[in-house]
Amino acid sequence: MGGVRLPEQNQVLLTGRLTRDPEVFFTPQGTAKCWFSVAVNQSYKDKTTGDWKEVVSYVPIVVWRQAAERCKEKLRKGSPVHIEGRLRSREFEDKKSGQKRAVLEVEARKVQFLAPSEGAEGQTRGAQAKSAEAPAAEAEADLEEFPF
């Protein structure tokens, strides 16, 4: 099997609701990093009982730069979102136990806000979805590790 080249593909599409309000941190270089978690539901029919069951997956999401700040402004717990991004794994040292931990999270390139936003007069501005996009080129130097 040596010599077989596999295409590199790492793309994630998720639609769900925030499990809590987004948190924003800043790297020592001043780059904004927003973190939140999205609940994604999956329904299936139990073959033995015939009942519909639901399984919920909780997925950690990271958003960078201006998109991170926009997410902090516009999103709240329960907000519906559509995420386009890639899987990223990282390791960090747990500050309490001192043990190394690993986490698999989605690094978002695009976050689409599915709920209508409020206008200046408090009226809803249409049902058009808004979005926050991260810049296409991300410098690895800006990636800081924050254990969550």
N, C-alpha and C positions, 0 to 999 in steps of 0.2 A: 504494500500500500504506500510505500514511500514514493514520492514523485507525484502524487495526486494533489492537485491544487484545488482547494475549495474556495468558492467566492466568499468574500467577507461581507456579511450582511448582519446588521444590528439595528433593527428598527422596531419600535414599540408604538402601538396605537391603543389608547385606553379612553374610556368614557366612564365617569363616575362622579361621586360627590366628595368634597373635602370632609375629613373626619374631625378636623379642628382648624382654628384660624392659622393662617400662614405665619411663619417666623422668618425674620430677615436678620442676617448677620453680615458683617463686612470683614473682608480679608485685610491683613495689614497693608496691602496695596490700595485699599479702598473699594474693592470690587464687591458689589452686592450679591449675596447668595440667599435665596429664599427656599425654605423647606416646608413641605406639607405632605400629608398622606391622603390618598384617594381610596375610597371604598368602591370596589367593582363587584357587581353582582352577577352570578351565573345561575340560571334556572335549569332544572332537569327533572325528568319524570322518573320516579323510583319504579323499577321494573317489577319488584315484588308486591308493592302496595298499590301502585298506580297513582300515588299522590305526587303532586309537584313539590319539589324541594328547592331550596335556595342556599347557595354557598356564597359567602362574601370573602373576597381577598382584599387585604389592605396593602397598598403599594406606596412606598416612599418615593416622593418626587423632589427633584432639585432643579431650580431655575436660577440662571445667572444674569447679572448686569441689570440693564434698564427693565428687562422683562421681569426680573425678580421684584423690583420696586413697584412695578405696575400690578403684579399679582398681590402684593401686600396691600395695595390701595383698594383693589376691586374685589378680592375674594374674601369670603368668610366661611366658617363652619357650615356645611350643608350646601355650599355653592356647587352647581353642576358644571363640570369642565370636560373638555376633550383635550387629551395630551398626545403630542407627537414627539418622540424622542428616541433615546437609545439606552440600553442597559449598561450600567457601569458598576463594577465592584471595587470596593476599597477596604482597607484595613485601618484600624485605629486602636489605640490602647485605652481601655476602660479606666477612667480616672479613679473610680472607687475601688475596683479590685486589682487594677494593674495588669489585667489579662488582655491579650490581643483579641480583638473582635473583628469580624468581617460582616459587611453589609452589601446587599445587592439593591440598587436603586435605579430609578429612571431619571436620566438627565434630559430634561425637556428642551426641545428646540422650539416648540410652539405650544402655547397654552391658549385654548379657545374658551372664552367665558360664554357659557350657554344661557345664562340668565340675563334678562334685559337689565341695563343699568339705569340708575335714577338720574333725571335731568336736574338742572339748576333749580327749577320751580318745584321739584319733588315729583314731577310726573314721569312716567316711564317713557323712555325714548325707543319706541318700536321693539320688535322682538329680534332685531338683528344681533347676531353674536359678535362680540368683540374679542380681540386676541392680543397676546403678548408674544413676541418672537425674540429669541436670543440671536445674537449675531452669528453668522455662519462659521466664522473662524474663531475658535477659542484657543487662547494660549494656555498651555499646560501649567505655566508658571502661576497663573491666577488661581488654580485649583488648590484650595486649602482643605485640610481635613478637619471637620467638626463632628465629633461623635454626638449622635442624637439619641 
